[in-house]
Amino acid sequence: MSNEQDGVLKALRTAINVEVDGKQCYLQAVQVSGNEVGKKLLQELVNEEDAHQQTMLEIYKAIQRKKGWPETHFQPDKGKKLRGLFNMTCKLIVGNIKTMPNEIEAINLALDKEKKSYDFYSQLLENSTLSAEQEFYAELRGEEREHELILLDYYEYLTDPVDWFTKAEHHSLDGG
């Protein structure tokens, strides 16, 4: 195996660990969530981290077999499923928001992990040479950014639900 392949495999092993850590973070957050919105959102984030990990394992194995980066069919939905689930669930549970003491801390930890993941995939993107590899890391980076944005929305939903609902409903407070 070439040094370049060794480097790619090492990066993928690290990326797999990043996704495993993210999944564990979300599983713990599901446990401390005090509301249906949080549990559904965080469980879907668990599923997405798991899907990322599975795709990386497939790529890893393909590189070991073929000695090169395979074509991937990784096409994330750019947060549409997460955003739709979150918005729909929030609107169905109006006024029934419970926040457990550790939930805000768990969301802050998840936000930090997503920022670090974004930075990590940015670095891999910058250092990759194959277009398929670059495309993959760019998509992953975008997914991590979407995760961060939805977590910021959830944080606002928990800490200031009135403002969140005002923004979500696009109400105008013109004073007139």
C-alpha positions as CSV (number, residue, x, y, z in Angstrom):
1,M,0.0,0.0,0.0
2,S,1.3,3.4,-0.9
3,N,1.9,6.2,1.6
4,E,-0.9,8.2,0.1
5,Q,-3.3,5.2,0.6
6,D,-2.1,4.8,4.1
7,G,-2.9,8.5,4.7
8,V,-6.4,8.2,3.2
9,L,-7.1,5.1,5.3
10,K,-5.9,6.8,8.4
11,A,-8.1,9.8,7.7
12,L,-11.1,7.5,7.2
13,R,-10.4,5.7,10.5
14,T,-10.3,9.0,12.2
15,A,-13.5,10.1,10.4
16,I,-15.2,6.9,11.5
17,N,-14.3,7.6,15.1
18,V,-15.6,11.2,14.7
19,E,-18.9,9.8,13.6
20,V,-19.0,7.1,16.4
21,D,-18.3,9.9,18.9
22,G,-21.1,12.0,17.4
23,K,-23.5,9.1,17.6
24,Q,-22.6,8.5,21.2
25,C,-23.1,12.1,22.0
26,Y,-26.6,12.1,20.5
27,L,-27.5,8.8,22.2
28,Q,-26.7,10.4,25.5
29,A,-28.6,13.6,24.6
30,V,-31.7,11.4,23.7
31,Q,-31.5,10.0,27.3
32,V,-31.5,13.5,28.9
33,S,-34.1,15.1,26.6
34,G,-37.3,15.9,28.4
35,N,-39.5,16.3,25.4
36,E,-40.7,14.6,22.3
37,V,-39.2,17.2,20.0
38,G,-35.7,16.6,21.4
39,K,-36.0,12.8,21.4
40,K,-37.2,12.7,17.8
41,L,-34.6,15.2,16.5
42,L,-31.7,13.7,18.4
43,Q,-32.6,10.1,17.4
44,E,-32.6,11.2,13.8
45,L,-29.2,12.7,14.3
46,V,-28.1,9.4,15.7
47,N,-29.3,7.8,12.5
48,E,-27.5,10.2,10.3
49,E,-24.2,9.8,12.2
50,D,-24.7,6.0,11.8
51,A,-25.3,6.4,8.0
52,H,-22.1,8.5,7.7
53,Q,-20.1,5.8,9.6
54,Q,-21.5,3.0,7.4
55,T,-20.6,4.9,4.2
56,M,-17.1,5.5,5.4
57,L,-16.7,1.8,6.3
58,E,-17.8,0.9,2.8
59,I,-15.3,3.4,1.3
60,Y,-12.5,2.1,3.6
61,K,-13.1,-1.5,2.6
62,A,-13.2,-0.5,-1.1
63,I,-9.9,1.3,-0.8
64,Q,-8.3,-1.7,0.8
65,R,-9.6,-4.0,-2.0
66,K,-9.2,-1.7,-5.0
67,K,-6.3,0.4,-3.9
68,G,-8.1,3.6,-4.8
69,W,-11.0,5.9,-3.8
70,P,-14.3,4.3,-5.0
71,E,-17.2,6.1,-6.6
72,T,-19.7,6.9,-3.8
73,H,-23.4,7.4,-4.0
74,F,-23.5,9.4,-0.8
75,Q,-26.2,12.1,-1.4
76,P,-27.3,13.7,1.8
77,D,-30.6,15.6,1.7
78,K,-28.9,18.8,3.0
79,G,-30.9,18.7,6.3
80,K,-34.4,18.7,4.7
81,K,-35.5,15.6,6.6
82,L,-34.2,16.9,9.9
83,R,-35.6,20.4,9.4
84,G,-39.0,19.0,8.4
85,L,-39.1,16.6,11.3
86,F,-38.1,19.4,13.7
87,N,-40.5,22.0,12.4
88,M,-43.5,19.6,12.3
89,T,-42.9,18.2,15.7
90,C,-42.4,21.6,17.3
91,K,-45.7,22.9,15.8
92,L,-47.5,19.8,17.1
93,I,-46.3,20.2,20.6
94,V,-47.0,23.9,21.1
95,G,-46.9,24.8,24.8
96,N,-45.7,21.4,26.0
97,I,-42.0,22.1,26.2
98,K,-40.0,20.4,29.0
99,T,-36.3,20.9,29.3
100,M,-34.3,18.6,31.6
101,P,-31.4,20.2,33.5
102,N,-28.7,18.4,31.5
103,E,-30.4,18.9,28.1
104,I,-28.9,22.4,27.4
105,E,-25.5,21.0,28.4
106,A,-26.0,18.1,26.0
107,I,-27.0,20.4,23.2
108,N,-23.9,22.6,23.8
109,L,-21.7,19.5,23.7
110,A,-23.3,18.3,20.5
111,L,-22.8,21.8,18.9
112,D,-19.2,21.7,19.8
113,K,-18.8,18.2,18.3
114,E,-20.5,19.4,15.1
115,K,-18.2,22.4,14.8
116,K,-15.2,20.2,15.3
117,S,-16.5,17.7,12.7
118,Y,-17.0,20.6,10.2
119,D,-13.4,21.7,10.8
120,F,-12.1,18.2,10.5
121,Y,-13.9,17.6,7.2
122,S,-12.8,20.9,5.9
123,Q,-9.2,19.9,6.6
124,L,-9.7,16.5,4.8
125,L,-11.2,18.3,1.9
126,E,-8.3,20.7,1.7
127,N,-5.8,17.8,1.8
128,S,-7.6,15.5,-0.6
129,T,-6.5,15.2,-4.2
130,L,-9.1,13.0,-5.9
131,S,-12.3,14.7,-7.0
132,A,-14.5,11.9,-5.7
133,E,-12.8,12.2,-2.3
134,Q,-13.2,16.0,-2.3
135,E,-16.9,15.7,-3.2
136,F,-17.4,13.2,-0.4
137,Y,-15.7,15.4,2.2
138,A,-17.5,18.5,1.0
139,E,-20.9,16.7,1.4
140,L,-20.0,15.5,4.8
141,R,-18.9,19.0,5.8
142,G,-22.2,20.3,4.6
143,E,-24.1,17.7,6.6
144,E,-22.2,18.6,9.8
145,R,-23.0,22.3,9.2
146,E,-26.7,21.4,8.8
147,H,-26.6,19.5,12.0
148,E,-25.1,22.5,13.8
149,L,-27.8,24.8,12.4
150,I,-30.6,22.5,13.5
151,L,-29.1,22.2,16.9
152,L,-28.9,25.9,17.2
153,D,-32.6,26.0,16.3
154,Y,-33.3,23.4,18.9
155,Y,-31.3,25.4,21.5
156,E,-33.4,28.5,20.7
157,Y,-36.6,26.4,20.9
158,L,-35.6,25.2,24.4
159,T,-34.3,28.5,25.7
160,D,-36.7,31.0,24.1
161,P,-39.7,29.2,22.6
162,V,-41.7,32.3,22.1
163,D,-39.0,33.9,19.9
164,W,-38.5,30.5,18.1
165,F,-42.3,30.3,17.3
166,T,-42.4,33.9,16.2
167,K,-39.5,33.3,13.7
168,A,-40.9,29.9,12.6
169,E,-44.3,31.5,11.9
170,H,-42.7,34.5,10.2
171,H,-44.9,36.9,12.2
172,S,-44.2,40.6,11.7
173,L,-44.2,42.9,14.7
174,D,-44.6,46.2,13.0
175,G,-46.4,48.0,15.8
176,G,-49.0,49.3,13.4
